[in-house]
Every structure is written in C-alpha cells, then in structure tokens.
C-alpha cells in the first residue's frame, strides 16, 4: 500500500465526520490509501461517528495523549508513507497526492502542508496571517526542520528509525515538531508542500487564541 493516514482524536464527534468525509474524497486511485483513526479515550460519540465511514480502521485506547495515539496508528499502518492530519481538519481533495508526489519526486523523508480557513472573525484572520508569514519563510528554503501534523507525511521506515513520537510529551504541545527536529538531526531532508492544503477552524476569540498560545509555551 502506498499511504496510510493516521488521525488521532479525543471527544471529536462534532468534527471527525467532516475530516473523514474529506479523506474519502481524496483523488488517489482506490486501494492506494488507508485511513486509521485512533480514539484516545473519548467520552462522547466519537467511535460511533467513525464507524459510519466505510473502510476506516478504528483503534481505541485509554487516554494517553496525541503522541501515543499517533504511534498506535503507525504500528498498524500498512503504507510505505504515513500521513497525518487532525480531527478538526478537512484536507482538500488533492492533499494526499500533493504530499506523496512532493516527497517521492524529491527523495525527501517527509514534509508538511498548509492550513487555510474560511472564517471571517478578526482573530481567525490574524491567526491565518501568522501561518502565512511562516509559510512564506518556508517556501524560500530547500529543506525545513519544522513539521506540524495537521498536514504531514513521513516515510514509514524513517518513523521506525527515530522511534516515532515521544510519548513523554502527553498533551497536545510540540510533540509533532519535536519529532521533525529528530528526523532532521539524523540527516533526513524534509520539504514544504504548499499545495497540500487542509481547511481548519482557527481560534476565533482572543481567549481561545491566548489559551492555545499558553498551552504550547
């Protein structure tokens, strides 16, 4: 199999359906991609929502955090490449193909795509400008060392080589970027893929924005 997409989720019944519908609409040939959802101890109807989507593998575990959830997904992945997105993201139809083609053409070990939003609130638009500023810097570089898992790809053998995500980082913080730093330190090349787009609902209030900034330090 060419690709496995791993989606960690906890209490995401309101958003996971949108994500899975978007993954079902990817423009890859049938049989090239599998989707694995890891339910990290949800207390809502997340599992029931996931089961409505045919062909999606659902793994359930006690709450251990996103790093452990992604590692669980990696352990069950059959693809040569492992792609990651988040439950509150909706990848556009060309997302997976853009990531795969960029990495295959360049020989890179992995890469990252971009966030966009259609929100009109001033805070959400400001958040998008923050991301766009980072993307502009990345676009000028031949390689990057900073990969977020809202739109990411890695060769499976590279994930095995570095030991996956660090489960000592139990909450959503910088566990995805820490992984990319380790991959880059091993001498592997990571690339920026601006054509790999996911739609996301950014923080729309100052309180939510401040809370997110505080959580990641």
Secondary structure as the mmCIF struct_conf table of DSSP 4:
data_model
#
loop_
_struct_conf.conf_type_id
_struct_conf.id
_struct_conf.beg_label_comp_id
_struct_conf.beg_label_asym_id
_struct_conf.beg_label_seq_id
_struct_conf.end_label_comp_id
_struct_conf.end_label_asym_id
_struct_conf.end_label_seq_id
STRN STRN1 UNK A 3 UNK A 9
BEND BEND1 UNK A 10 UNK A 11
TURN_TY1_P TURN_TY1_P1 UNK A 13 UNK A 15
HELX_RH_AL_P HELX_RH_AL_P1 UNK A 16 UNK A 24
TURN_TY1_P TURN_TY1_P2 UNK A 25 UNK A 25
BEND BEND2 UNK A 28 UNK A 28
HELX_LH_PP_P HELX_LH_PP_P1 UNK A 29 UNK A 29
TURN_TY1_P TURN_TY1_P3 UNK A 30 UNK A 31
BEND BEND3 UNK A 32 UNK A 32
STRN STRN2 UNK A 33 UNK A 40
BEND BEND4 UNK A 41 UNK A 41
BEND BEND5 UNK A 43 UNK A 45
HELX_RH_AL_P HELX_RH_AL_P2 UNK A 46 UNK A 51
TURN_TY1_P TURN_TY1_P4 UNK A 52 UNK A 52
BEND BEND6 UNK A 53 UNK A 53
TURN_TY1_P TURN_TY1_P5 UNK A 54 UNK A 55
STRN STRN3 UNK A 56 UNK A 61
BEND BEND7 UNK A 62 UNK A 62
HELX_RH_AL_P HELX_RH_AL_P3 UNK A 66 UNK A 76
BEND BEND8 UNK A 79 UNK A 80
STRN STRN4 UNK A 81 UNK A 86
TURN_TY1_P TURN_TY1_P6 UNK A 87 UNK A 88
STRN STRN5 UNK A 89 UNK A 91
TURN_TY1_P TURN_TY1_P7 UNK A 93 UNK A 94
HELX_RH_AL_P HELX_RH_AL_P4 UNK A 95 UNK A 106
TURN_TY1_P TURN_TY1_P8 UNK A 107 UNK A 107
BEND BEND9 UNK A 109 UNK A 109
STRN STRN6 UNK A 110 UNK A 116
BEND BEND10 UNK A 121 UNK A 121
HELX_RH_AL_P HELX_RH_AL_P5 UNK A 122 UNK A 139
TURN_TY1_P TURN_TY1_P9 UNK A 140 UNK A 140
BEND BEND11 UNK A 142 UNK A 142
STRN STRN7 UNK A 144 UNK A 144
BEND BEND12 UNK A 145 UNK A 145
TURN_TY1_P TURN_TY1_P10 UNK A 149 UNK A 150
BEND BEND13 UNK A 151 UNK A 151
STRN STRN8 UNK A 152 UNK A 155
HELX_RH_AL_P HELX_RH_AL_P6 UNK A 156 UNK A 162
TURN_TY1_P TURN_TY1_P11 UNK A 163 UNK A 163
BEND BEND14 UNK A 164 UNK A 165
TURN_TY1_P TURN_TY1_P12 UNK A 167 UNK A 168
BEND BEND15 UNK A 169 UNK A 169
BEND BEND16 UNK A 171 UNK A 174
HELX_RH_AL_P HELX_RH_AL_P7 UNK A 175 UNK A 185
TURN_TY1_P TURN_TY1_P13 UNK A 186 UNK A 187
STRN STRN9 UNK A 190 UNK A 200
BEND BEND17 UNK A 205 UNK A 205
HELX_RH_AL_P HELX_RH_AL_P8 UNK A 206 UNK A 216
#
